[in-house]
């Protein structure tokens, strides 16, 4: 008599569990993947574009800059102006991050507008983009708070990098003008040696801020300063911000000039 093969009542349950397990596993995996994707999306948020204002009394030149910058995904053109007066008004409305501005313009010059812009858009970085290679324009632009001074012979394909660099905290000077600025620094230091000391005490900078200021005077950007001093780039940015606040000025180049005048650093 043949033996009956007994089937345990639990066997079908085990079989169903096996069939369901992959599906449950897949659902769990999909949920985890969705959560991971969401988390990755949070980490990869696209940064805000650099809001840029173009100021020049030549419409053709403005158009050329617009065509170049319009193709850059990380730069947003928020307006244009044909003179300094219009520039101040537009800046107050749009609050740009970077302003590319000519010097020689009707009604209000770029240098006059630079001073006024600092009142309506204090965080804006201003780059003078001009045909003027006169020393006085360069020095006045820096005193007015400009973060850069470039001649219009700059290749148009370098304009976008200029916007990014200045927005990132760098100060830019056309190579042909840099020598004139260095000469002015040295002359300023020499004049100050011959003049009696100021009655008003110079702002007190910390030893670390003095170190940062000296490296700024050498033309180093925040990243290079961080490597030189073995500190983070954010720490450098904080030091630069504190220096500007203490000296009550707006740009790194102007900070160097004030530091030389007040004998906070030696330059020669």
Phi, psi and omega per residue, in radians:
X1 nan 2.202 -3.091
X2 -1.248 2.642 3.112
X3 -1.483 2.357 3.017
X4 -1.363 2.347 3.085
X5 -1.460 1.977 -3.100
X6 -1.336 2.399 3.076
X7 -1.925 2.103 -3.118
X8 -1.150 2.453 3.099
X9 -1.039 -0.369 -3.095
X10 -1.449 -0.239 -3.065
X11 -1.013 -0.870 3.126
X12 -1.011 -0.625 3.140
X13 -1.135 -0.728 3.130
X14 -1.132 -0.669 3.137
X15 -1.112 -0.776 3.128
X16 -1.092 -0.649 3.141
X17 -1.100 -0.707 3.121
X18 -1.116 -0.700 -3.122
X19 -1.191 -0.595 -3.085
X20 -1.425 -0.487 -3.040
X21 -0.998 -0.840 3.135
X22 -1.048 -0.700 -3.131
X23 -1.110 -0.797 3.118
X24 -1.075 -0.690 -3.119
X25 -1.122 -0.728 3.125
X26 -1.106 -0.738 -3.136
X27 -1.074 -0.745 3.130
X28 -1.109 -0.740 3.130
X29 -1.106 -0.717 3.127
X30 -1.134 -0.716 3.127
X31 -1.089 -0.735 -3.136
X32 -1.138 -0.723 3.140
X33 -1.098 -0.699 3.122
X34 -1.110 -0.747 3.131
X35 -1.123 -0.723 3.131
X36 -1.114 -0.709 3.139
X37 -1.108 -0.717 3.131
X38 -1.111 -0.726 3.134
X39 -1.134 -0.713 3.115
X40 -1.110 -0.651 3.125
X41 -1.084 -0.648 3.110
X42 -1.131 -0.650 -3.107
X43 -1.298 -0.409 -3.058
X44 -1.865 0.591 3.111
X45 -1.075 2.342 -3.141
X46 -1.252 2.233 -3.128
X47 -1.151 2.718 3.109
X48 -1.113 2.448 3.113
X49 -1.166 2.744 3.139
X50 -1.402 1.991 -3.088
X51 -1.345 2.122 -2.973
X52 -2.207 2.373 3.109
X53 -2.022 2.322 -3.135
X54 -1.869 2.257 -3.112
X55 -2.281 1.993 3.115
X56 -2.847 2.492 -3.103
X57 -1.452 -0.036 3.076
X58 -1.793 1.946 -3.075
X59 -1.071 -0.622 -3.116
X60 -1.136 -0.700 3.116
X61 -1.178 -0.725 3.085
X62 -1.015 -0.748 -3.118
X63 -1.098 -0.692 3.116
X64 -1.075 -0.756 3.103
X65 -1.132 -0.702 3.134
X66 -1.061 -0.772 -3.115
X67 -1.089 -0.666 -3.140
X68 -1.236 -0.839 -3.035
X69 -1.331 -0.467 3.121
X70 -1.069 -0.453 -3.096
X71 -1.499 -0.008 -3.117
X72 -1.699 2.054 -3.068
X73 -1.161 -0.390 -3.095
X74 -1.707 0.171 3.127
X75 -2.204 2.281 3.137
X76 -2.067 2.130 3.089
X77 -1.412 2.075 -3.079
X78 -1.801 -0.053 3.109
X79 2.869 3.024 3.065
X80 -2.531 2.739 -3.122
X81 -2.530 2.640 -3.097
X82 -1.770 -0.066 3.076
X83 -2.784 3.028 -3.064
X84 -1.128 -0.652 -3.132
X85 -1.109 -0.813 3.108
X86 -1.132 -0.599 -3.138
X87 -1.082 -0.770 -3.134
X88 -1.098 -0.730 3.132
X89 -1.121 -0.805 -3.136
X90 -1.135 -0.682 -3.127
X91 -1.132 -0.676 3.100
X92 -1.110 -0.563 -3.134
X93 -1.422 -0.657 -2.986
X94 -1.805 -0.312 -3.119
X95 0.845 1.153 -3.106
X96 -1.240 2.751 3.023
X97 -1.448 -0.658 -3.101
X98 -2.347 2.436 3.076
X99 -2.141 2.161 3.023
X100 -1.734 2.045 -2.944
X101 -2.428 2.398 3.044
X102 -1.355 2.870 3.101
X103 -1.678 -0.931 -3.060
X104 -1.451 1.739 -3.139
X105 -2.452 2.699 3.126
X106 -1.214 2.854 3.110
X107 1.157 -1.173 -3.130
X108 -2.317 2.210 -3.137
X109 -1.253 2.897 3.124
X110 -1.100 -0.623 -3.135
X111 -1.199 -0.748 3.081
X112 -1.104 -0.715 3.132
X113 -1.156 -0.598 3.129
X114 -1.027 -0.787 3.125
X115 -1.111 -0.760 -3.113
X116 -1.203 -0.611 -3.141
X117 -1.080 -0.597 -3.133
X118 -1.142 -0.328 3.097
X119 -1.462 -0.682 -3.060
X120 -1.624 -0.444 3.133
X121 -2.460 1.244 -2.991
X122 -1.069 -0.423 -3.110
X123 -1.536 -0.100 -3.102
X124 -1.193 2.404 3.023
X125 -1.659 2.195 -3.043
X126 -1.916 2.229 3.079
X127 -2.005 2.132 3.043
X128 -1.395 2.083 3.122
X129 -2.042 1.770 -2.867
X130 -2.519 2.915 3.029
X131 -1.617 -0.152 -3.067
X132 -1.350 2.092 3.046
X133 -1.896 0.413 3.138
X134 -1.377 2.389 -3.092
X135 -1.025 -0.725 -3.070
X136 -1.090 -0.681 3.096
X137 -1.107 -0.725 3.119
X138 -1.058 -0.870 -3.091
X139 -1.152 -0.734 3.137
X140 -1.153 -0.629 3.112
X141 -1.105 -0.736 3.128
X142 -1.149 -0.765 3.119
X143 -1.105 -0.519 -3.135
X144 -1.361 -0.179 3.087
X145 1.913 0.190 3.128
X146 -1.170 2.501 3.113
X147 -1.700 -0.092 3.139
X148 -2.807 2.728 3.131
X149 -2.525 1.843 -3.081
X150 -2.203 2.521 3.085
X151 -1.466 2.710 -3.052
X152 -1.261 -0.025 3.065
X153 -1.426 0.046 3.067
X154 -1.070 2.353 3.082
X155 -1.023 2.390 -3.088
X156 -1.044 -0.539 -3.120
X157 -1.261 -0.083 3.093
X158 -1.720 -0.095 -3.084
X159 -1.136 -0.724 -3.129
X160 -1.078 -0.721 3.106
X161 -1.136 -0.590 3.077
X162 -1.080 -0.794 3.125
X163 -1.044 -0.806 -3.123
X164 -1.130 -0.745 -3.092
X165 -1.122 -0.800 -3.124
X166 -1.183 -0.708 3.093
X167 -1.068 -0.578 3.133
X168 -1.398 -0.008 3.052
X169 1.874 0.037 3.133
X170 -1.469 2.734 3.006
X171 -1.943 2.306 -3.044
X172 -2.103 2.352 3.069
X173 -2.312 2.384 3.060
X174 -0.972 2.341 -3.098
X175 -0.905 -0.641 -3.119
X176 -1.232 -0.314 -3.136
X177 -1.718 -0.318 -3.059
X178 -1.065 -0.716 3.138
X179 -1.058 -0.658 3.130
X180 -1.145 -0.659 3.141
X181 -1.193 -0.729 3.108
X182 -1.088 -0.696 3.101
X183 -1.087 -0.705 3.119
X184 -1.131 -0.711 3.090
X185 -1.004 -0.842 -3.108
X186 -1.103 -0.750 3.134
X187 -1.131 -0.670 3.132
X188 -1.116 -0.759 3.119
X189 -1.080 -0.707 -3.124
X190 -1.164 -0.742 3.127
X191 -1.074 -0.714 -3.104
X192 -1.158 -0.519 3.102
X193 -1.159 -0.513 -3.078
X194 -1.559 -0.230 -3.087
X195 -1.697 2.665 3.098
X196 -1.143 2.668 -3.122
X197 -1.086 2.623 3.125
X198 -1.234 2.499 3.108
X199 -1.252 -0.574 3.141
X200 -1.406 2.162 -3.115
X201 -1.132 2.545 3.116
X202 -1.225 2.639 3.100
X203 -1.029 2.512 -3.094
X204 -1.512 2.013 3.057
X205 -1.824 2.577 3.094
X206 -1.276 2.895 3.110
X207 -1.037 -0.694 3.135
X208 -1.170 -0.690 3.109
X209 -1.125 -0.637 3.074
X210 -1.109 -0.732 3.098
X211 -1.039 -0.819 -3.141
X212 -1.083 -0.752 -3.112
X213 -1.101 -0.681 3.107
X214 -1.099 -0.673 3.131
X215 -1.275 -0.599 3.026
X216 -1.057 -0.716 3.136
X217 -1.100 -0.436 3.100
X218 -1.471 0.033 3.088
X219 1.489 0.262 -3.105
X220 -1.415 2.506 3.075
X221 -1.525 3.093 -3.047
X222 -1.062 -0.692 -3.116
X223 -1.104 -0.778 -3.128
X224 -1.177 -0.657 3.106
X225 -1.116 -0.717 3.129
X226 -1.050 -0.745 3.128
X227 -1.164 -0.709 -3.105
X228 -1.114 -0.684 -3.057
X229 -1.746 0.010 3.138
X230 1.017 0.797 3.065
X231 -2.293 2.979 -3.115
X232 -1.366 2.765 3.125
X233 -1.120 -0.628 3.099
X234 -1.112 -0.638 3.094
X235 -1.127 -0.696 3.089
X236 -1.071 -0.786 3.133
X237 -1.031 -0.710 3.120
X238 -1.120 -0.717 3.116
X239 -1.100 -0.782 -3.129
X240 -1.090 -0.743 3.126
X241 -1.082 -0.739 3.118
X242 -1.112 -0.690 3.121
X243 -1.079 -0.809 -3.124
X244 -1.108 -0.694 3.138
X245 -1.161 -0.754 -3.116
X246 -1.159 -0.657 -3.126
X247 -1.504 -0.117 3.112
X248 1.009 0.880 3.128
X249 -2.357 -3.112 -2.968
X250 -2.086 -0.313 -3.044
X251 -2.323 2.781 -3.141
X252 -1.134 -0.715 -3.134
X253 -1.119 -0.715 3.114
X254 -1.140 -0.588 3.106
X255 -1.082 -0.714 3.130
X256 -1.127 -0.743 -3.140
X257 -1.103 -0.745 3.118
X258 -1.144 -0.709 -3.128
X259 -1.099 -0.675 3.089
X260 -1.157 -0.792 -3.118
X261 -1.061 -0.697 -3.094
X262 -1.563 0.085 3.140
X263 1.063 0.537 3.077
X264 -1.337 -0.480 3.029
X265 -2.393 2.766 3.089
X266 -1.704 2.442 -3.119
X267 -2.565 2.236 3.120
X268 3.077 nan nan
